[in-house]
Amino acid sequence: QVQLVESGGGLVQAGGSLRLSCAASGSILRINTMGWYRQAPGEQRELVARIIYGDSTNYAKSVKGRFTISRDNKNNTVYLQMNSLNPEDTAVYYCHLIQRTLRRDDEYWGQGTQVTVSS
């Protein structure tokens, strides 16, 4: 099993920055993909950014150029640096990990961390 614990959320004014962290522990395979999703009230959960084992990244168009995802494999930690935040970024942010085993893809979620951006 894998456990994901997010931290770094909070309240910030528009234009400000936050850095989210996600620490993974347990049976983590070398080859995996980690990412950040977010869910605003009344909205579907959406992909924000993801990073594969080779450090290639993908971003939602709404955050590209403002957010940066990175990972520290030695500490099994993924980060999301969020700059130029606006109220539309307000959501619960969830860490996500998926890794392929012999039988199936195993998927894990963190509990989420609240990000609130005020005007």
N, C-alpha and C positions, 0 to 999 in steps of 0.2 A: 504494500500500500504506500501511497504518497500523500503527504500532508503539505498544504500550501497556506502560508500565513502572510497576509498583507499588512502594510503599515505605511504611514506617511500622509494619509488623508487629513483633511481639515477645512477650515474656512479661510478664504483668500479673496482679496478684492480683484475686480476685473483688471487685467493687465499683469497680474502677479504670476508667481510660479510655485509649483509644488513638485516634489520628487517622491514617487511611490516606490516601495520596495516589496518584494515577494520572496520569502525564504522557503525553499522546498526541502523536504526531508523524507526519508524512507527509501523505498526501492526504486531509485532513479536510474534509468538507463542512460548510457552515454549519448545516444542519438535520440533527441526529443525536440519538440517544439513548445515554446512557452509564449504566452501572450497575455494581453490585457483586454478585457471586455468591460463595457459599462452599460448601466441601465438607469434611465431617468424615470421619474414617476409617470405612469401611464404609457410608457414606451417599451418597445421590445429591446432585449439585450442585443448589443451590437459589438462587433469587433472594433477595437481601437488600434491595436498594433500587435504584431507577432514577430518572433525571432526564432529561427531554426538553429540547429546545432552548429552549422557552419557560419552563423552570425549574419546571414541574409535576413532582411527585414521587410515587412509590409505594413502600410499605414492606411487607415481610413482617410479618404480625401478631406474630410472635415478637420483633421488634425495634422495632416502632412505639412511639414515646415514649422510646426509649433511644438510637437511632441517628439521625443527620442526614446526608443526602447534599446536597452542594452542588457547584457548578462555577464555574470561572473561565475564561470563553471566551477572554479575551485571551491566556492562557497554555495553553489547551487542557488543563486539568487538572481532574480531579474528585476530591472528597474524601469520606471517610466518617468522621464523628465518632462514636465509639462510647463511650457512657457506661454506667455501671452494668453492667459486663460480668460475666458469670457463666460457669462452666465449660462450659455448653452452647453458648457462643459459640465455643469452640475449633474451629478449622478453618483450611484454606487459603482465603484470600480472593482472588478473581480479579476484575480489572477487565474490563469488557466495553463494546464500542462497536458500534452498528449504524447504518448509514446507507443511504439509498435512492438508487440510481443509476438510470439509464434502463432498464437490463436486469434488475436484481435488487437485493435487499438484500445489502449487504456486511457481514460480521460479523467482529469481531476480538476476541482474548483476550490478556490479559497472562499472564505466567508464574506469577503468584500470590505471595502473601506470607503467611507463617505467623503466625497469632494463637493464642496459648496463654494460657488463663485458669486460674490455679491457685486452689485452695480455701484 
